[in-house]
Amino acid sequence: MRALIGLCRAGRGGCAGAPVAGAARRSVARFCVEERGRPGSGDFRVFFKNAVGHYISPFHDIPLQTDAEKNLHHMVVEVPRWTNAKMEIATSEPLNPIKQDMKRDKPRYVANVFPHKGYIWNYGALPQTWEDPNHRSKHTGCCGDNDPIDVCEIGSKVLSRGEVVPVKILGILALLDQGETDWKLIAINANDPEAHKFHDIDDVEKFKPGYLEATIHWLKFYKVPEGKPQNCFFYDGKFKDKAFALDVIKSTHDCWKALHMKTCDAGPINCTNSQVHDSPFRCTQEEARAMVESVSPASPRIESDGEEQVWHFLGK
């Protein structure tokens, strides 16, 4: 059984309350994560707690913006750079923990398409956003993919799964995924040593030449080893600037708000939260704790079959 790391530390404070037996915890800025279940299996979950020790939903309870004046947004890291496990916020589960995506009862891993190893950015999502599958985007004419909006973080540090970081939005790419709009934000950790250089999408090519081209290549081919066709893009694969990206974020935030006002069809989305004021889906901490403890305690990782070590050479 994985060792429990005492109390979580959040900045200068900490997560209140006694450690939970059988739960692996680690510090993530102003938030804590609590791992339950067995890594590499279908029951593995990463739950979130805030700085005062309350269980929260990373989808609904973490504010979209961390500094409105500086236009900084929170990013929830689902997949650290260079790793392959396809981790995602469980939008259909109470409190929306991070889980590994499964296919035919097997954990999914993103293929290594030469010259890339795993994800080439820290990958995650903006909280309190939702790409509504019943709402046609004014930009693409297609509906959303039913998830929070995705973020590709291009900073110099490899971040941790479950880390919540402030990011500067730089631009956006519109991916067409099986007839749905799947936006990919380009952002940089506001605490990155080079963040002061980046203000808009053109700065990415200026200071990290080749990164945007690699992003197109990665997103175009990453499903091909699974036998799927290459992905396509709106706008001929051209990245849109920061102003365009912020407009898309506002639209997805409005869609998220409609979920909590019950003015749209939520479908399988689970809106259970513990912090959203006036939300009809708000639960008590006692109810939230019961949801977390319904998942089995943390246990040793299941070794993969090595799929994530295979390289695929697909050409240009």
N, C-alpha and C positions, 0 to 999 in steps of 0.2 A: 504494500500500500504506500502511496506517495506520502511523503512527510508533509505535515501541516506547518505553515510558516507563521505561527503565532497570530498576532493581530495585523491587519492590513495597515499600511501607512499611506496616507493621502496628503501629499504636500507636507505641511508641518503638523497636520492633524493626523487622524487615523479613523479607521472604521470601528465604531463603538461595538461593544458586545464581546462575549467570549468566543473563542474559536469553536468551530463546529467539527466534531469528530468525523473523520473520513472525508473531509472536503479539503481540496488543495486550493490555497489562496495565494495571491501575489499582488503587489502594489501596482496600480496603473494610474499615475497622476492623482487627480482628485477623486478617482473612482477605484473600486476594488473589483476584482473578478474572483469568482469561486467556481472551480472546476469540479464537476461531478460526473459519474459514469466512467467508462473506460476509453481513453484516447485510442482512436483508430477503429472504434466500433460505432454502431448506430445509436447507442444510448449516451454517448459523450455529449455533455453540455457545458457551456461557459456562461454562468449567471453574473449579473452585475449588481454592485451595491454602491451607494453614494458615500460621501465623506462622513455622514453621521450614522452609517451602518444600515440604512434602509435598502431593501431589495428594490431594484428598479428595472424598467424595460429600456434597453439601449435604443430601441426603435421609437418609443413614445416619450420617455421621461427625460432624456438628455436634451437640453435645449439645442435648437438648430444653430444659433449664433452664440459664440463665446464672448465676442466684443463687437457690438453693433457699430460703434463709432469707427473702429478700424476695419469693419467688414470682415471679421474673422469668423469662421464656422467650425463647429465640432466635427471631427471625423472619428468614426468607430472603426478600428482596424480589425478586419476579419482574417486577412492573410498576410503574414510578413513576407517581404521581398525574398526571392530565391527559394521559397518553399512551394510545395505542390498540392498539399491537401486542400480540397475545395471546401472551405469553411464559409458559412453564411449565417446571417441573422435569421432565426426561425420565425418567420412572420406569422405562421399559423398556430404558434404555441403560446400559452400564457407566459407573460414577461419576456418573450422573444429572446431566449438565450442564443448564443452562437452554437451551431452544430455543424458536423461534417455532412455534406450532401451525400446521399446514397443512391446507388443505381443497382437494381436487382439484388438488394440486400448486401451490397459491397460498397465500402467507402470510395468516394470518387477522388481521383488525383488528376490535376492538370498535366497533360503530356509535355515533355521537353521537346520543343521544336527548334532544332538547331538554327541559330547559335544561342538560344535562350535556355536558361535553367529555371524552371518553375515560373512564378509570377515575376515580372521585371520591375515592379513597383510595389510599395506597400499598398495593399488593396483593401478597400472597405466601403463605407457608406456614410452619407449624411443622415443623422437622426431627424425625426419629424419631417421627413419627405416621403412621398409615395408616388410612383408612376402608375396612375390609375389605368387599369386595363379596359375601362369603359369610356375613357376620355381621349379624344383625338387631339394630338398635339397640333397647335397652330403652326408649328415649324415643320413638321414632317408629314402630317396628315394621317399618322398611324397612332394606335393606342399604346399605352405604356405596358411594361413587363410585369407589373404587380409587385414591385420591390421598391425599397428605398433607393434613391439615386446613388449610383456607384462613383467611387473616387479612386483615382490612380495618383498616389502621393509620390513625388519624384525626389524627395530630399536625400541627403547623404547617409542617414541613419537607417539601419534595419529596425523597424518597430516591432512590438510584441503583439501577439494575438490578444484582442480585448483592450488594447491601449486606446485611450481617448485623447486626441491631440487637436490643438487649434491649427487650422490650415488657412492659407491664402489661396483663394480661387484664381486660377490663371486662364482657364479656357475650358472648352468642352468639345467632345466628338460625338456624333450621332451614329450609333450602330443599328443596323437593321437585323434583328434576330428573330427568325421564324415569323416574319410579318409584324413584329412588335418593335416599338422604339425602345432602345436600350442606351440611355445617355451614359457617357463616361467623362466625368469631370477630371481635369488635370489640375493638381494643386500641390502646394509644398508646405511642409510643416513650418508654422510660423516661428518655431524655436530653432530651426535649422541654421547653422552658421552662415549660410549663403542666402537665406530668405530675403534679406534686404535688397538683393539684386533683382528679384523677380516681382514684376508688377502686372504683366499681361502675357499672353500666349507667345508673342514674338521673342520674349526673353528666354524661353525654354530652348529655342533653336540657337540663340545667341550664346548662352552660357552652358548648355548641355547639348551640343550639336549631335544629331543622329537619334536622340531619344524619342522624338515624335515619330520619326520614320520607323523606329523599332516598335513603337506602340501600335502603329498601323499593321505592321507585319505580324506581331503577336496576336492581335485581335482577329486578324483575317484568317490565320491558320490554326489556332489552338484547338479547334474541334475536329480538324481533318483526320488526325490519327484515330478518332472514334468512328470514322466512316461517314462523317457528316460533310456537307459542302462547305466551301469557304464562306466566311461571313462577308456581307456587303455593308456599305456605308451610305448615309445620306450626304448631300453636298460634295459628292465625288471624293469623299474621304478627307475633306479639308477641315481643319480645326477652326472652331469659332472662338471669338475673343472673350475676355472677362465679362464685358457688359452683357453679351449674349448668354453666357453661362449663368450669370446672376438672375436674368429674366427666367431661365428655365428652372432654377432653384426656387424662385418665388412661386412659380406655377405648381411645382411638386409639393411645396409647403402648403399651398392653398388646398390641394387635393387631400393632403394629410389632415388638415383641419376639418375638411368635409367628413372624413371618417368619424371624427369625434362629435360632430354635430348630427350624425346619422342622416346626412342629406345625399348620400350616395350608396351604392351597393358595395359593401365591404367584402362580399364573397367569403373566402377562407381566412381573410386577415383577422388575427386576434388582437384586439385593441386593449387588452388588460394592461393597466398601468397603476402606479402607486403615487404619482406626483402631479398629474395633469389636472389642474383646477377645473371644476365644473364638468369634467368628463363623466359620462354615464357608465364608463367602463372602469372607473377607479376602484381599486381594492384596498383593503386594510393591510397593515404589515403582517398581521397574523395569517391572513389569507395568502399573502405573498410567500411567507415562510413555508407554509404548507405545500405550496406549489413546488418550491425548490426542493424540499425534503422528500417529495414524491419520486424524485430521481435518485437512483442508487448512488451511494458514496463513491468517491474517487477510488480508482484501482489501477494497477499497472497497465501500460500501453500494450495494445495488440500490435505485433510486428506486421508490417505490410508485406505483400508478396513481391516487392521490388519494382512494381510498375513505374513508380516515380523516378527510377534510375535509368529507364530506357530513353535513348535518344532517337528522334525521328528527323530524317533528312528529306525535306519536301521541295527543295528548290525555291526559286523566287516566285 
